[in-house]
Amino acid sequence: MRLVSRVIKQFQLELPLQSLFQSPTVAEMATIIMENQAKLASDAELAHMLREVEAMTEEEVQRRLEGINSTIANK
């Protein structure tokens, strides 16, 4: 329960706790988070984020994921 509450707070999600509890894997939870964030973002913001992601190298992606995992683990 605390972990799910922290995820909602960290990602500033606007969805019920139940929706994350219904996601048994991290991958499914990530999908719900991304869908929620996409609903809140404007088209311009989405286009900008997509350009940034497409320009990233595999190494950059891995570093960012490691940073996110480290941040979550330390909270």
GULO-824204 format. One record per residue: y, z, x of N, C-alpha, C in turn. Coordinates in steps of 0.02 Angstrom, whole numbers, plus 50000, padded with zeros to 5 digits. Atoms other than C-alpha are relative to their C-alpha. Layout:
N
((Y, Z, X), (Y, Z, X), (Y, Z, X))
...
***
This chain:
75
((49940, 50000, 50042), (50000, 50000, 50000), (50063, 50000, 50044))
((49941, 49997, 49957), (50122, 50046, 50139), (50009, 49935, 50038))
((49995, 50063, 49964), (50081, 49889, 50236), (50030, 49945, 49956))
((49975, 50051, 50046), (50113, 49778, 50086), (50074, 50013, 49985))
((49929, 49983, 50012), (50277, 49870, 50050), (50043, 49980, 50060))
((49963, 50018, 49940), (50331, 49843, 50230), (50006, 49924, 50007))
((49997, 50073, 49998), (50288, 49658, 50221), (50054, 49975, 49952))
((49949, 50021, 50049), (50393, 49639, 50064), (50070, 50015, 50025))
((49934, 49982, 49973), (50539, 49730, 50145), (50018, 49957, 50059))
((49987, 50039, 49939), (50524, 49638, 50312), (50020, 49928, 49984))
((49987, 50069, 50017), (50522, 49466, 50232), (50047, 49992, 49941))
((49953, 50000, 50055), (50643, 49513, 50093), (49973, 49959, 49941))
((50034, 50037, 50052), (50522, 49451, 49961), (50021, 50026, 49931))
((49986, 49983, 50069), (50557, 49449, 49776), (49938, 49983, 49959))
((50062, 50010, 50037), (50383, 49465, 49705), (49965, 50067, 49991))
((50034, 49937, 50013), (50271, 49600, 49634), (49948, 50016, 50054))
((50050, 49978, 49951), (50159, 49703, 49749), (49932, 49969, 49986))
((50065, 50025, 50021), (50009, 49642, 49651), (49985, 49931, 50030))
((50013, 50068, 49975), (50031, 49463, 49712), (49975, 50001, 50072))
((50025, 49995, 49931), (50004, 49516, 49894), (49932, 50034, 50002))
((50065, 49968, 50002), (49859, 49629, 49850), (49945, 49950, 49979))
((50048, 50050, 50021), (49774, 49479, 49771), (49984, 49950, 50054))
((50012, 50044, 49943), (49777, 49393, 49941), (49958, 50037, 50051))
((50045, 49961, 49958), (49625, 49458, 50034), (50005, 49985, 50075))
((49995, 50016, 49929), (49664, 49370, 50198), (50074, 49994, 50021))
((49932, 50006, 49974), (49817, 49363, 50310), (50026, 49929, 49987))
((49979, 50069, 50012), (49821, 49174, 50290), (50024, 49990, 49928))
((49979, 50005, 50070), (49830, 49188, 50100), (50064, 50038, 49988))
((49939, 49962, 50006), (49963, 49322, 50114), (50059, 49961, 50029))
((49948, 50041, 49969), (50063, 49209, 50231), (50021, 49943, 49954))
((49984, 50054, 50047), (50052, 49068, 50104), (50045, 50025, 49944))
((49959, 49972, 50054), (50123, 49179, 49967), (50070, 50015, 50026))
((49934, 49985, 49971), (50264, 49236, 50083), (50040, 49936, 50009))
((49965, 50064, 49989), (50307, 49057, 50130), (50022, 49969, 49934))
((49982, 50027, 50065), (50305, 49001, 49949), (50059, 50037, 49971))
((49945, 49960, 50026), (50420, 49144, 49900), (50065, 49984, 50037))
((49940, 50015, 49961), (50541, 49107, 50041), (50025, 49929, 49985))
((49980, 50069, 50015), (50541, 48921, 49999), (50036, 49997, 49933))
((49967, 49999, 50065), (50590, 48959, 49819), (50072, 50025, 50006))
((49934, 49970, 49992), (50740, 49059, 49880), (50046, 49958, 50044))
((49960, 50040, 49954), (50799, 48933, 50010), (50028, 49938, 49967))
((49970, 50062, 50026), (50915, 48789, 49973), (49968, 49940, 50035))
((50028, 50061, 49970), (50867, 48610, 50010), (50026, 49990, 50071))
((49971, 50008, 49933), (50986, 48606, 50159), (49968, 50048, 50050))
((50032, 49951, 49956), (50911, 48765, 50231), (49929, 49979, 50016))
((50068, 50023, 49988), (50736, 48696, 50209), (49997, 49941, 50048))
((49998, 50057, 49955), (50781, 48533, 50295), (50014, 50023, 50071))
((49984, 49973, 49934), (50857, 48630, 50440), (49940, 50035, 50031))
((50058, 49965, 49975), (50705, 48743, 50457), (49945, 49951, 50020))
((50051, 50049, 49986), (50588, 48594, 50451), (50015, 49963, 50066))
((49982, 50033, 49937), (50684, 48506, 50590), (49987, 50046, 50060))
((50012, 49952, 49945), (50675, 48664, 50697), (49926, 50006, 50015))
((50072, 49993, 49990), (50488, 48683, 50671), (49971, 49938, 50032))
((50026, 50062, 49973), (50453, 48501, 50706), (50018, 49990, 50073))
((49978, 50008, 49931), (50550, 48511, 50869), (49967, 50049, 50048))
((50030, 49949, 49958), (50451, 48660, 50933), (49938, 49974, 50036))
((50061, 50016, 49964), (50318, 48642, 51067), (49947, 50051, 49979))
((50055, 49954, 50015), (50148, 48724, 51047), (50012, 50068, 50033))
((49987, 49937, 49963), (50200, 48853, 51178), (50053, 50042, 49964))
((49948, 49963, 50037), (50358, 48898, 51080), (49971, 50031, 49937))
((50031, 49974, 50061), (50257, 48919, 50921), (49958, 50061, 50017))
((50042, 49944, 49980), (50133, 49031, 51010), (50042, 50061, 50019))
((49956, 49944, 49980), (50273, 49138, 51087), (50031, 50033, 49939))
((49969, 49972, 50060), (50358, 49159, 50919), (49949, 50039, 49958))
((50052, 49965, 50037), (50196, 49206, 50833), (49982, 50066, 50033))
((50014, 49938, 49963), (50160, 49334, 50969), (50056, 50050, 49989))
((49943, 49955, 50011), (50335, 49405, 50947), (49998, 50030, 49930))
((50005, 49976, 50069), (50312, 49419, 50759), (49945, 50051, 49994))
((50057, 49954, 50002), (50142, 49500, 50780), (50017, 50066, 50034))
((49980, 49939, 49964), (50215, 49623, 50906), (50048, 50042, 49958))
((49952, 49965, 50042), (50359, 49667, 50790), (49966, 50036, 49942))
((50036, 49970, 50056), (50243, 49698, 50644), (49956, 50058, 50023))
((50043, 49947, 49974), (50124, 49802, 50750), (50038, 50063, 50019))
((49960, 49943, 49977), (50265, 49913, 50813), (50035, 50036, 49943))
((49965, 49967, 50056), (50332, 49957, 50640), (49955, 50045, 49963))
***
